[in-house]
């Protein structure tokens, strides 16, 4: 392994840049044991680091790798690592901008759903590592007086994630991760995805139209009445009872509280 201890910040930056970009030359002043040239050892070290990071991205985005093929995926991963070097030594934190790379890669234009599938995969991993919390018991709402339900405010579970898509991202995500063919899926059909972890297992499900903006409003701290009102304005057919039941069953919330009663 090349010796780089005692480097100045500028030299460290050059070393890090060369480490992720094979087009860059070996930084000056890097030597191996006994003063020997370190070009060959550095190349081996750089390749090991690059392969490790690409493997980490493949572990984060297995559906994307299956959809585009291993060779294409590894090329995309190399490009991503050069354009957006990892900001953390923690491997599972890689890939925050990978979906954006897929969106702007010209050969992938015929497959615009790939970016949202990648966002679902990233959300899935974020949910895995989110803080543990007990989901709200659905019966908790039953203890609230009927006339006060409009004033309920919910607290979101730390693992809750929403991915809104103009494409059939949830169906494609599920099929690819389940090693199933995409036959019968209409890619242009919009699907919003809900990612939760009510227990030890991450769950990804398709939300009914209107449920995603409704849930986003609740996560922002809007009351049940305000969130429902805003959602119905844009989705007149929104079924509030059914949507709320699905969200509670999915473990989206951890608590519900009431706004203080207004003084008349």
KAGI-V509972 format. One record per helix or strand of 2 or more residues. SS is the DSSP state (@ for helix, = for strand). FROM is the first residue (numbers start at 0). TO is the last residue. If there is no record, write none. Layout:
BEGIN
ss=SS from=FROM to=TO
ss=SS from=FROM to=TO
END
This chain:
BEGIN
ss=@ from=8 to=19
ss=@ from=32 to=34
ss=@ from=38 to=59
ss=@ from=61 to=67
ss=@ from=69 to=82
ss=@ from=90 to=92
ss=@ from=97 to=103
ss=@ from=105 to=110
ss=@ from=113 to=128
ss=@ from=137 to=142
ss=@ from=145 to=150
ss== from=151 to=155
ss== from=160 to=164
ss=@ from=168 to=176
ss== from=190 to=195
ss== from=202 to=206
ss=@ from=210 to=218
ss=@ from=223 to=233
ss=@ from=239 to=249
ss== from=252 to=257
END
